[in-house]
Amino acid sequence: MKDLDEENFDDSDLEYEDEFENSILENNEVDLDVSANFDEKVESLFSWKERSDAHDRFLMILKFLHFSDNSLKESRDSPTYDRLWKIRKIFDSFNRTFKEVYDPTENVSFDEVIIKFKGRIHFKQYIPKKRKQWGLKMYKIADATGYTYDMRVYLGKDKKENLSTSATYNVVNAMTDCIKGKGHKVFMDSFFSSPELYRDLLKEKKINSCGTVRPNRKHFPKNLAPCKMKQGDLAVKFC
C-alpha cells in the first residue's frame, strides 16, 4: 500500500468519514450519496483502489446489515427495555469472546472513552474536557498491552443501581467481577477512585487498586485533605 499523500489530505476528509459513519449508526443504512462522496475521497488517496463488483456488493450488504428483529422490540415503558437492543446480542458476543480467547496481564486499567457520534440518540453524551466532546460514553477494562477485556456502554441513569453508593462505584464494582480473585491490579483516575471502592475491591475480590484521588471524596482521610502538595510531593497514610 502506498503512503498517504499529506499534501492532498485535509480536515474535509475527516468530515466525510464522520458523515459516512453517522449515516450508518443513526439510520441503520448507508446514504449512497454520502458513501459516494466518501469513496471519491478515499480513491484520491489510494491510487490502488478500483471500483469492482465486490465493492458494490459490500455497500449493498452494509445497507441491509441488521442485528435484531424489530418485531421483538419492547415498549419504552417496559422496566426491562434496553436502549442498546439493536446491537445487544452482538455486543455481548464480543464481550464473551474477549474473555474466552485471552487472559489479561496482571496490571489492568479502568477508564471511560468517548466514541465520536453526532447522530440522534438518547444516551449521547457531551463532555467538554474530552478531545471528542460529543459521542457515546463507554467504560472499558484494558490490560497493559491495550487489549480490551470488557466494555459497557453508558445508557443513562440505571434505576436498578445501588443508591447507597455512587454511580462510579457501582460501575467499577460491577465490571471488575470478570477479574476478581485472580491477583490483578487495577489502575484508574480520580473520577472513579475512592477509599470505599479500594477497600471493597481488595476485601471482596482480592483486587489491588491504584489511582489519583479527590480529597473531597467520602471517607477520604481528613488529615490528608488540607495538605497542599507540589509536583513531585508524596503523601502516604498506612491503615
N, C-alpha and C positions, 0 to 999 in steps of 0.2 A: 504494500500500500504506500502511496506517495504521501509525504508530509503535507500538512495544510499550508496553503499559501497565506501567510499572515496579512499580506497587503490586501487580499481580497476578502478578508473576514472582518466583519464589524458587528456592532451591537444588534443591528437589524436581523442578523442570522439567529441570534438567541431569541428574539421576539417571535420569529416564525416557528421556532422549535417549541416555545411555550404555548403558542396558539394551537399548534398541532396536538400537543399533549392534552391541553384543556378540552379540546373538542372531543377527544376520546373519553376522558374521565367524566365530563359533565353530561354528555348525551348518549354514551354507550355506542357511538357510531362515529365514523370518520367523515368529516366535512371534506368532500373531494376537492373543493376549491382551495381550502387551506392546505390539504395534503399535496396538491399540485404545486402550490407556491413553495412549500417547504422542500418538495422534491427538486424543484429547479435550483434552489439554493444549495442543496447537497450536491447536485450534479456539477455545479460550478466549482465546488471544492474538491471533488473526487473525479478526476478525469477517467478513471477506470470503470465507473458505474454506468451501465447502459440499461435502458428500459427493456423489459422482457415479459414474457407471459407469466413467469414465476413472480415477478414484482407485482403485476396486476392481480394475480391470484392472492398474494399476501394482503393487498389492500381490501380485496373482497372478503377474505376470511376475517380480517380485523373489523370490518364494518358490521359483521353479524356475530362477533365474538360475545358470548354471554355466559355467565357462571351460575345463574339462579333461575328458577321457574317463577315467573311473575305471578302465576295463579296461586302460588303458595305464600304470597306476601301477607304478613299480619297487619292488622289495623294499627295505626299510630297510637291509638289509645290503649292498646293492649299492654299489660305490665311486662310482657316478655318481648316486646318489639325491639328489634335490633337495627340500629341505624346503619350498620355495616352489612346488612343482609345480602346485598347484591354480590359481595365478594367474600362472605364469611367462610364458606366451605373451602375455597382455595387458599384463603389467608391462613386458616387453621391448619390446612395441609402443609403449607410452607413451614409453619412453626413446628409441627411434628417432625418433619423431615430434617430441619436444622438440628434437632436433638438426637435423631436416630443415627446420623452419619458422622457425628463429630463430638468429641469431648473437649470442652473449652480449657484454656490454660488456667493456672492457679489464680492469677490476677485477672479480674474482670471489672468492667466499668458499667455504671448505670447512668443513663442520661436521656435527655429529650432531644429530638431533632424535628425540624420543620421541613416537610415536603412541599415545595412550592406549588401552589394551586390557587387560581383566581376564579374558579367557577362558582356556581351557586350551590351551597351545601350548608346544612345547619351547624355542623361542628367545625367549620372553618375557623381558624384562629388568627389573631393579629398580635404579634409580639414585636414591638418597635425596636428592641435591642438586638434582635436576630438579624443576620445578613439577609435571610429570606423572611420578610416580615409577614407575608400572607401565605397561609397554606394549612396543611393538615399536620397536627402535632402527633408525634409518635414517641413512645417510650421504648428504649432498647437496652438489652444486656449484650455487651460485646466483649470479646476477650482481647488479650494483648496483641493478637495478630490482626484485629479488626473484624473478625468473624462475628456476625450477628447470631446470637444463640437463642434469643427470644425477643418478641416485639409485641406491642399493643398500641392500637390507635386510640387517641383520646376522643371520646364521643360525647363529652359534656358531663355534667354532674351525675354521678351514679346514685340513685335513691337507695340502693341496697348496701351502700358502703357503711362501715362502722363510723357512726357520728361522734364517738368518743375520742377518735384520733383524727389527725389531719389527712387531707386527700393525698398529699405527697407520701405520708407514712403508709397509707393503705396501698398505694400502687407499688411501692418498693417492696413492702412486705408480701404482697400477693405474687409478684413476678419472680421473687427470689426463691419461691418454692422449688423451682426447677434445678437449683444448685445447692439445696440445703443438705447438710450432713456430709459434704464432700471435701471440706477443708479449703474452700475458696476464700479469697479476699476480694471484697467489692469496694470500688472507689466511686465517689460521687461528689457533686458540688454542693454549695451551701443551700441551693433550692430544695434539696431533698434531705440533707443530713440533719439529725437531731440526736441528742443524748438518749432519748427514749427508744428511737429506732435502732441505734447501735447496740444498745443493751439487749433488746429483744432478738435481734438477728444473731447475736452471739449465744444467748441463753437458749433460745428455742430452735435455732437452725445451724448452730456451730459455724457461723459465717463471721469472719472478722471484717471490720469496716474502717474506712479511712476517707477523709474529705475535709473540705473547708467548712466553716461553721459561721452561723449568725448569732451574735451574743444575745439577741432578744428572743431566741427560741426558748420554749418551755423546757424547764428542768436544766437549763444551762447553768453551770456553777456561777454563783453571783460574785465570788471573789475574783473571777477572771473577766467578767463583763466590763468593768470600768477600765481595764488595763489598756493603755494606749501603746500601740506597737508600731515600730518602724519596719521597713522592708528588711527581711533577714532575721528579725527577732523571733523567738520561740517561747511560748508559754505552755507549760505542761502541768497536768493535775493527775495524780495517781489515785485510783479508787480501790 
